[in-house]
Amino acid sequence: MDNQRLTVQYSIRADEMEIEIKRLVSRSLSKLDALNKQFHDDLPEVDLSVDNNDINGFLKFVNHIRDQLAEIDFSLNECSSVAYGHHTYLTNKNLPPTQAHVEPAEEVDDG
């Protein structure tokens, strides 16, 4: 399997954004649940690797878990990006047109 990541764009109707965000969160949770189950299922084998000083077997397990955690992190990042975009859309929708794209002023440190 090729682990190269691609960036894709797709459009969703504004009234479907909450459903899409929930779908993305659910997908992330499913990945996390599957990883948790796999971790527990593999634990006896990992214990055996540790008991037998099988560093290669142990590192293979650890690297696999880390790779899966990275996938989950990418999935959660997608969730936050979509949620932030939806939040920005809702915020701008409720502002007068002259304020819709105004950046917040930077705080000035007087101390």
N, C-alpha and C positions, 0 to 999 in steps of 0.2 A: 504494500500500500504506500502511495506517495503522500508524505506528510507535509507537503508544501501548502502554504495557506494562500488563498486568493481572496481579494476583496470584491464583493458583489453588492449591487444596489438593486433595490426593488421598491415599488411603490405600493402603498396600502391606503385605503380610504381613511380619512381622519376618524370616522366613527368606528373603525375596526382596530385602532391602535391598541386599546386596552386589551383586546383579545390577543393580539400579536405579542404584546409584552408578556402576558400570562403564559402564552405558548412557549416563548423563549425561556422564561423562568422555569417552567415545568420541564423543558428539555434539559436544562442545566441540573435540576434536581434529580432527574432520572439518571443522568450520567454519574452524579455523585453517589446515588444509591447503588448503582451497578458497581462502581469502584469499591464502595464499602463492602458489598457482598463478596466481591472477588478477593479483597484484602483478607477477609475472614476465612474464605475458602482456602486461600493459599498459605495461611499462617502456619499450619503443621509442616508444610514443605520448607518454609522459611526457617522455622525452628530447627529443622533437621540440617539445613545449610549452616546455621550458626553452630549447632552441636558438632558438626563434622568439619568446622573451619573451612567451609566451601565458600570462599569469598566471591567467586565468580557467580555462583547461584544466588547468593545474597544480593550482590550488586545488580544483577539482572532484575530481580524483584523490585529493588528500590528504584532503579531507573525507570521501570515500567510504571510504577505508581507515580513517580514524578512527571512522566510524560502525560499520563492520564489527568493529573492535577492541572497541568498546563492547558490541556484541552478544555477542562472545566473552567479554568480562568478565562480563556478566550471566549467561551460561551457566555460567562457572566459579564464580560466586558461588552459583548454584543447587546446583552440585556440593558446594561446601563446606558449605552449609546442610544439605543432606540427610545428608552424611557426619557432620557435627557432631551432628545429631539422632540418627543411628544410634549414634554413640559414646555419647551421653548415655543412650540407651535401654539399651545393653549395660552401661554403668557402673552405672546405677540397678538393673538387673535382678540384679546380683551383690551388692548391698548389702542389709543388713537393712532392713526397712521403716522403722525409725526414722531411718535415715541416708540414705534414698533421695533426699530433696530438700533436704538441708542445704547451704547455700551455704558455700564456703570462707571461712575467716576472712581479713580484710584484714591485710596485713603492716603492722607498726608500725615507723616509722623512729625509731630511738633516737638518731640522730646529730644 
